[in-house]
Amino acid sequence: MDKTLLKDSAAYVRDALVKASDGQYSEYGYLVKIFEDAILRG
């Protein structure tokens, strides 16, 4: 997993976590995308 990508995108990751926990309006797509990218980059 590319931890540098997550570190450099900390604000994006934080916002994605907030959106994923937004109750009935939650959206997981952003969180899935950043972790997929981090995993694929190794």
C-alpha positions in Angstrom: 0.0 0.0 0.0 1.3 3.4 -1.0 1.3 5.2 2.4 2.8 8.3 0.8 -0.3 8.8 -1.3 -2.5 8.6 1.8 -0.2 11.0 3.7 -0.1 13.5 0.8 -3.9 13.3 0.4 -4.7 13.5 4.1 -7.4 16.1 3.6 -9.0 14.0 0.9 -8.9 10.9 3.0 -10.4 12.8 6.0 -13.2 14.2 3.9 -13.9 10.8 2.4 -14.1 9.3 5.9 -16.5 12.0 7.0 -18.7 11.5 3.9 -18.7 7.7 4.5 -20.0 8.2 8.0 -22.7 10.7 7.0 -25.7 8.6 8.1 -28.4 8.1 5.4 -26.5 10.3 3.0 -23.2 8.4 3.3 -21.1 7.9 0.2 -18.3 5.3 0.1 -17.1 5.9 -3.5 -14.5 8.4 -2.6 -13.0 6.3 0.2 -13.0 3.2 -2.0 -11.2 5.1 -4.8 -8.4 6.5 -2.6 -7.7 3.1 -1.0 -7.8 1.3 -4.4 -5.3 3.7 -5.8 -3.0 3.3 -2.7 -3.2 -0.5 -3.0 -2.6 -0.5 -6.8 0.4 1.8 -6.4 1.9 -0.6 -3.9 
